[in-house]
């Protein structure tokens, strides 16, 4: 296991459009003693309700959503480009059918009982504050439904407080 240090959140500097949208991340949580992760490329960071938060979007059909819904904690793990194949794998396979973390060549680590990906170089440990299902009625532009939800497989937006930042 790698040695992670707490990193001051006020020193955190990255471009969220690049870090999340182009480089991607893994959202990881657990339920019933099993860790599960999935690749995310939609989300962001900011301030809400006076707290430093992250927000992520997870489709209804994702196995990881079942885990996130059962647990009030999750992590966001950022890996360097050498792990692109693992990120692709975690976005294309379901933990419902296999140990996706191991099969992607990754390992779980834990802090405060929250699982995160040990190969990460930056980790956000998060406490879930809100879960809001996105519905078709909320779209102000009709092309959103056509382009992103033609089969009706909607997202839930999770807003979570960033409790701790870890770096190695």
N, C-alpha and C positions, 0 to 999 in steps of 0.2 A: 504494500500500500504506500501511496505517496504521502508526503508530509505537507499538509496544508496549513497556512497561517491566516488568521483573521486579517482582512484588508479593510481599512476605513472607508465607509461608503462615500464620504465626502471627497475622497481621492479618486473615486471611480470615474474613469474617462474612456468612453468608447462611443462610436457612432452606432446608434441602435438600428439604423437602416441597413448598415453593412453587417453588423454583428448578428442580428436576428434574421433580417431579410435575405442576405446573401450567403453568410457563413453558416447560418442555422445554429440550433442549440438542441439539447435534449431536456425534456421535462420528465422528471423521475419521481415516483412515489411508491408507496407500498400498501398492501392490504393483506390481511391473513398471512403474515410473515413472508409474503412474496413481493420482491421488487419488480417494477416494470417501468419501462421508459419508452418514449416516442420522440421522433424528430419534430421540431416546430420551426416554422419560418414566418409565422404571423404572431405579432405581439409587440410589446414596447415596455418602456419604463417611464416613470413620472412620479408625480405627487398627487395623492388623493386622500381626502379625509385627514389631512395633516400628517400623512405617513408616506414614506418612500415605498413605491409599489412597482410591481411588474404586472403586466396583463398578458394573458395568453389565450389562444382560441383553440378549442379541441372539438372535432366533429363528433356528432352523436354516436356514430358506429364504432368509434375507436375503443379498444379494450382498455387503454390507459384511462379513458374517461370514467370507467367504472371505479378505478382505483382512486382517482382524484375526487370523485363524488363521495367516497367512503372515508377519506382522510382529510384532515384540515391542514396538512403540511405537504409541501413538495419542493423540489429543487429545480433550478435551471442551470444546466452545465454547458459551458462553452469549451469546445475542443479546437486544437489547431488544425490546419489544413491536412496534415498527414492522416487525420481520422475521417476524411470525407467519405471513404467507402463505408465505414461504420455508421456514419450519419445516414447515408443512403439506405443501408441495410435496415436500420431502425425505423426508417420512414416507409419501408416497403413490406415489412414482416410484422406479424402479430404475436405478442407475448401470450396470447390465448393458446397458441399451438406449439410453443417452444420457449426455451429460455433465451429470449432475444438478446439480452445483455451479453451473455456468454457467447452466443453464436455470432455476435458482431465483433467478438474479440475484445470486449470491454469488461470491466469489473465494477461492482458496487462498493462504495465506501459509505459510512454513516457518521453523522454528527447530530446530536440531540435526537437520535432516532430517525432522522430524515435521510433517506438514501440519496446519493449523488454518484456521478460517474467519476471513478478514480483517475481516469486518464485526462480529465479536464484540467485546464489551466486557470479557469475562473468559474466560481460556483456562487449562485444566489440561493440561500436557504430561505424559504418563503412560508408564510402563514396565510392561508386562504381567508379572505374577507368577504368575497362576493362571488356568486355564480349567476350569470344572466344568460338565458338561452336567447340566441338571436332568432327572430321570427321574420317571416316574409313580410308581415305588416310594417316592420320597422324600416324597410328599404325605401328610400326616397327616389332612387333611380331604378327603373325596371331592368336595366341591363345587369345589375348585380345578381339577381335571381337566375337570369338566363346564363350568365357566364360562370358563376361560382357554385350554384345550387340547382342544376337542371334536374337532379334526381331527388331533391328535397333533403339531402343529408346535411343538416344545418350544424352550426357551431354553438358552443357555449363559451362565453367570455368569462374567464376567471381573473379576478383582481386579487392580488396577494401582497401583503406587506413583506418587504425584504428585511428579514430579521438579522441576517449576517451575510457578509461577503467573504468567501474563502479564495485564496490564490496560492499558487505554488511557483 
